[in-house]
């Protein structure tokens, strides 16, 4: 039988691809890999198309057993990778024989690692994507022990270590997020907008795939009262709830919201970095 058996699911391991673009008008979030760069690299190492589904782990990894020979790669948060108890490469293709056990360990830096398999994980497609969406419940459920993950047919592109990941650097002490003015920036006082761009916050332990929540920074004071009717929200929107502490919307964010958006973090490396920021990491917003 072709596939991978889940022996240890980890704290939260989900199937992710590039997400469900184009369904916001139906109330469906985009979802998809939080660290899109790490997801794409894992696929590139194995000759998969960028949209092939990978596994996104959270903090403590995952353990899988190959039911047939496969080639895998692990990227994202650096971690120990072992095959049948022996050290294996992180950030490079790794061949597994039938019956071999792949153990993806606890993240040493960052939060989320990505496990790709040549051919991609063949979870059912829902609205054009195989992604698990924790907000709407679409897509496959988070992994559980005993589940068997089907693997798709490999493509024509060769497996290559040419893009192998460089050794990780020192832990990130500060997350710097570029910020463009949002549609409701004028709902906040000039002093609060200045404080947002000159003060430090911290990543809150309440952060998840829906949003990066902040704490320990200045609460943003409103220049006007009242509430907004719900309006559309985009990836990277920085919404400010009643406590005044910014929330950066990530892949599973709702498509509408009623709190004012003070700014938007552009899609790209900054949001990838936000996906890897651990609780307690300092956060700064800078104008762009």
C-alpha positions in Angstrom: 0.0 0.0 0.0 1.3 3.4 -0.9 1.2 6.2 1.7 2.5 7.2 5.2 1.1 6.0 8.5 0.8 8.6 11.3 2.4 7.2 14.4 2.7 10.5 16.4 0.5 13.4 15.2 2.2 16.2 17.3 0.4 19.1 18.9 -1.1 20.3 15.7 -0.2 18.9 12.3 -2.3 19.8 9.3 -2.3 19.3 5.5 -1.7 22.6 3.7 -1.2 23.8 0.1 -1.5 27.2 -1.4 -5.1 27.6 -0.1 -8.5 28.4 -1.5 -8.2 31.6 -3.5 -11.4 33.2 -4.9 -14.0 32.1 -2.4 -14.1 35.0 0.0 -17.5 36.1 -1.4 -18.9 32.8 -0.1 -17.4 33.3 3.4 -14.5 30.8 2.8 -11.1 31.8 4.1 -8.0 31.3 1.9 -6.2 29.1 4.4 -3.0 27.4 3.1 0.6 27.2 4.5 1.4 29.9 6.9 5.1 30.0 5.9 4.5 29.9 2.2 8.3 30.1 1.4 9.1 27.0 3.5 6.2 25.1 1.9 7.3 26.1 -1.6 11.0 25.1 -0.9 10.0 21.7 0.5 8.1 21.0 -2.8 10.9 22.3 -5.0 13.4 20.0 -3.3 11.3 17.0 -4.4 10.3 18.2 -7.9 6.7 18.8 -6.9 4.6 21.7 -8.2 4.3 24.6 -5.8 0.7 23.7 -5.1 1.4 20.2 -3.9 0.1 19.5 -0.4 2.6 19.3 2.5 2.2 18.8 6.3 2.5 21.8 8.5 3.7 20.8 12.1 3.4 23.0 15.2 6.3 23.1 17.7 6.8 19.4 18.4 6.9 17.8 14.9 5.4 14.5 13.8 6.4 10.8 13.3 5.4 8.9 10.2 6.0 5.4 8.8 6.5 4.8 5.1 4.2 2.1 3.8 6.1 2.1 0.4 9.4 3.7 -0.7 9.1 7.5 -0.8 11.3 10.6 -0.8 10.6 13.3 1.7 12.0 16.7 2.7 11.6 18.8 5.9 11.9 22.6 5.8 10.6 25.6 7.9 11.5 25.6 11.5 14.8 23.8 12.0 14.5 20.6 13.9 16.1 17.2 14.3 15.2 14.7 11.6 15.7 11.0 12.1 15.1 7.9 10.0 14.8 4.7 11.9 16.4 6.5 14.9 19.4 7.7 12.9 20.1 11.4 12.0 19.0 12.5 8.6 19.1 15.7 6.6 16.9 18.7 7.3 16.3 20.9 4.3 17.3 18.3 1.7 15.7 15.2 0.1 15.7 12.1 2.2 14.8 8.6 0.8 12.7 6.3 2.9 12.4 2.6 2.3 9.2 0.7 3.0 8.7 0.4 6.7 11.1 3.2 7.6 10.1 5.6 10.4 10.5 9.3 9.8 10.7 11.3 13.1 10.4 15.1 12.7 11.5 16.5 16.0 10.7 19.6 18.1 11.3 22.9 16.5 14.6 24.3 17.6 13.9 27.8 16.2 10.6 29.0 15.1 7.2 27.3 15.3 6.2 25.4 12.1 8.1 22.8 10.1 6.9 21.5 6.7 7.1 17.9 5.6 6.8 17.3 1.8 6.6 13.9 0.0 7.5 13.4 -3.6 4.1 13.4 -5.4 2.4 15.5 -2.7 -0.1 14.4 0.0 -3.2 13.3 -1.9 -5.9 14.5 0.5 -9.4 15.1 -1.0 -9.7 18.4 -2.8 -12.4 20.7 -1.4 -13.1 24.0 -3.3 -9.9 23.6 -5.2 -7.6 23.0 -2.2 -6.4 20.2 0.1 -5.7 22.6 2.9 -7.1 22.2 6.5 -9.0 25.3 7.5 -9.3 25.5 11.2 -11.8 28.4 11.1 -14.4 27.0 8.7 -13.6 23.3 9.2 -13.1 22.7 5.5 -10.5 20.2 4.3 -9.0 17.2 6.1 -9.0 17.1 9.9 -5.8 17.7 11.8 -3.6 14.6 11.8 -4.3 11.9 14.4 -2.3 8.7 15.2 -3.3 5.8 13.1 -4.3 7.8 10.0 -2.9 6.8 6.7 -1.9 9.7 4.4 -2.2 8.9 0.7 0.6 10.0 -1.7 0.1 11.3 -5.2 2.0 10.2 -8.3 5.4 11.9 -8.8 5.8 14.4 -11.5 8.5 14.6 -14.2 10.8 17.1 -12.4 13.8 15.5 -10.8 14.6 15.5 -7.1 17.4 17.9 -6.4 19.4 19.1 -3.5 20.4 22.3 -5.4 18.1 24.3 -3.2 19.1 22.7 0.0 18.5 25.0 3.0 21.5 26.8 4.6 22.2 26.0 8.3 19.9 28.1 10.6 21.1 31.3 12.1 20.7 32.5 15.6 17.2 32.7 17.2 15.1 35.7 16.0 14.9 38.2 18.9 12.6 40.7 17.0 10.0 40.4 14.4 9.9 43.4 12.1 6.7 43.8 10.1 6.3 46.4 7.3 3.0 48.2 7.6 1.0 50.0 5.0 -1.8 52.4 6.2 -5.1 50.6 6.5 -8.6 51.7 5.5 -9.5 52.7 9.1 -6.3 54.3 10.2 -8.2 57.5 10.8 -10.2 55.8 13.5 -7.1 56.1 15.8 -5.5 59.2 17.3 -2.4 60.5 15.7 -0.5 59.8 18.9 -1.6 56.1 18.8 -0.6 55.8 15.1 2.8 57.2 16.0 3.1 54.8 19.0 2.3 51.8 16.8 5.3 52.6 14.6 7.7 53.5 17.4 6.9 50.9 20.2 7.6 47.3 20.8 4.9 44.6 21.3 5.3 40.9 22.1 3.9 37.8 20.4 1.0 36.5 22.6 0.6 32.8 23.4 -2.9 33.2 22.1 -1.6 33.4 18.5 -2.7 30.7 16.1 -3.3 30.1 12.4 -6.0 32.7 12.4 -3.9 35.6 13.6 -0.7 36.7 15.4 -1.9 38.4 18.6 0.2 40.9 20.4 0.6 41.9 24.0 2.7 44.2 26.3 2.7 47.2 23.9 0.7 50.4 24.0 -3.0 50.0 23.5 -4.2 52.1 20.5 -6.7 54.8 21.4 -9.5 55.6 19.0 -10.2 59.0 17.7 -13.9 58.2 17.2 -16.4 55.9 18.9 -19.1 53.6 17.5 -18.7 50.3 15.7 -18.1 49.4 12.1 -20.4 47.3 10.0 -18.6 44.1 9.1 -16.3 44.6 6.1 -13.9 42.5 4.0 -10.6 41.4 5.5 -7.4 40.5 3.7 -4.4 38.4 4.6 -2.0 40.6 6.7 -4.7 43.0 7.8 -3.9 44.5 11.3 -7.1 44.6 13.1 -7.5 46.4 16.5 -10.1 44.9 18.9 -11.5 46.7 21.9 -8.4 46.0 24.1 -6.4 48.2 21.6 -3.7 45.5 20.9 -3.1 44.8 17.2 -3.8 41.4 15.7 -2.2 40.4 12.4 -4.5 38.2 10.3 -2.9 35.0 9.0 -4.1 32.3 6.6 -7.2 31.1 8.4 -8.5 34.6 9.2 -12.2 35.4 8.7 -13.2 37.0 5.5 -15.1 39.8 7.3 -14.7 41.6 10.5 -16.1 44.6 12.5 -13.0 45.9 14.2 -11.1 48.7 12.4 -8.0 47.8 10.4 -5.2 50.3 11.2 -2.8 48.8 8.6 -1.9 45.9 6.4 1.3 43.8 6.4 2.1 43.0 2.7 2.2 39.3 1.7 5.6 37.8 1.5 8.6 37.2 3.7 7.3 39.3 6.6 4.2 37.1 7.0 6.3 34.0 6.6 8.4 35.3 9.5 5.2 36.0 11.5 4.3 32.3 11.1 7.5 31.3 12.8 7.5 33.9 15.7 7.2 32.2 19.1 5.3 33.7 22.0 7.4 36.3 23.7 9.3 37.5 20.6 9.4 41.2 20.3 7.3 42.7 17.5 7.8 46.1 15.8 5.8 47.7 13.0 7.6 49.9 10.5 6.1 52.0 7.7 6.5 50.9 4.1 
